[in-house]
Amino acid sequence: MRIKRSSILTKIVLAVLVIYALVMLIHIGERMDDATGELEDLRRQNAALAADVDRKQYAVSNPTDPAVLDDIIRNELGLVNPDEEIFSAGH
């Protein structure tokens, strides 16, 4: 009888350990999915920042380029040409 009890107890312990391992694997999988999504967001942000750096490096290297000057005048200073009309979306 003693051998049967220990084998039943062993089976119960193994079953509990297997269930615990499965739960932990599911949890780790969820964390991996979250981390993968965050990594993709950071890669997109990095690409946007790299493009901004490239644009600014070009502007510093070519300060007399008309496109650079127009970009600075419009986007940095908020100015427009006298012959342009400004339309604003009302709320």
C-alpha positions as CSV (number, residue, x, y, z in Angstrom):
1,M,0.0,0.0,0.0
2,R,2.8,2.4,0.8
3,I,4.1,2.3,-2.7
4,K,0.8,3.2,-4.2
5,R,0.3,6.2,-2.0
6,S,3.7,7.6,-2.9
7,S,3.1,7.0,-6.6
8,I,-0.3,8.8,-6.4
9,L,1.3,11.6,-4.5
10,T,4.1,11.8,-7.1
11,K,1.5,12.0,-9.9
12,I,-0.4,14.8,-8.1
13,V,2.8,16.8,-7.5
14,L,3.8,16.3,-11.2
15,A,0.4,17.4,-12.3
16,V,0.6,20.5,-10.2
17,L,4.0,21.3,-11.5
18,V,2.9,20.8,-15.2
19,I,-0.1,23.1,-14.6
20,Y,2.1,25.7,-13.0
21,A,4.6,25.5,-15.9
22,L,1.8,25.9,-18.4
23,V,0.4,29.0,-16.6
24,M,3.9,30.5,-16.5
25,L,4.4,29.8,-20.2
26,I,1.1,31.6,-21.1
27,H,2.1,34.5,-18.9
28,I,5.5,34.7,-20.5
29,G,3.9,34.6,-24.0
30,E,1.6,37.5,-23.1
31,R,4.6,39.5,-21.9
32,M,6.5,38.7,-25.1
33,D,3.6,40.0,-27.2
34,D,3.5,43.2,-25.1
35,A,7.3,43.7,-25.5
36,T,7.1,43.0,-29.2
37,G,4.4,45.7,-29.7
38,E,6.5,48.1,-27.6
39,L,9.6,47.3,-29.7
40,E,7.7,48.1,-32.9
41,D,6.5,51.4,-31.5
42,L,10.0,52.3,-30.5
43,R,11.3,51.4,-34.0
44,R,8.7,53.6,-35.6
45,Q,9.7,56.5,-33.3
46,N,13.4,55.9,-34.0
47,A,12.7,56.0,-37.8
48,A,10.8,59.3,-37.4
49,L,13.6,60.8,-35.3
50,A,16.2,59.6,-37.7
51,A,14.3,61.3,-40.6
52,D,14.1,64.5,-38.6
53,V,17.8,64.4,-37.9
54,D,18.6,63.9,-41.6
55,R,16.3,66.8,-42.5
56,K,18.0,69.0,-39.9
57,Q,21.5,68.0,-40.9
58,Y,20.6,68.8,-44.6
59,A,19.3,72.2,-43.4
60,V,22.5,72.9,-41.5
61,S,24.6,71.8,-44.5
62,N,22.6,73.8,-47.1
63,P,21.4,77.0,-45.3
64,T,20.9,78.9,-48.6
65,D,18.8,76.2,-50.3
66,P,15.4,77.7,-51.1
67,A,13.5,74.6,-49.9
68,V,15.3,74.8,-46.6
69,L,14.6,78.5,-46.2
70,D,10.9,77.9,-47.1
71,D,10.7,75.1,-44.6
72,I,12.2,77.2,-41.8
73,I,10.0,80.2,-42.7
74,R,6.8,78.2,-42.8
75,N,7.3,75.6,-40.1
76,E,9.6,77.2,-37.6
77,L,8.4,80.9,-37.9
78,G,4.8,80.3,-39.0
79,L,5.1,82.9,-41.8
80,V,3.5,82.7,-45.3
81,N,4.0,84.6,-48.6
82,P,2.0,87.8,-49.0
83,D,0.1,86.4,-51.9
84,E,-1.0,83.3,-50.0
85,E,-4.4,82.9,-48.2
86,I,-4.7,81.1,-44.9
87,F,-7.7,78.8,-44.2
88,S,-8.4,77.8,-40.7
89,A,-10.8,75.0,-39.8
90,G,-13.3,76.3,-37.3
91,H,-14.5,74.5,-34.3
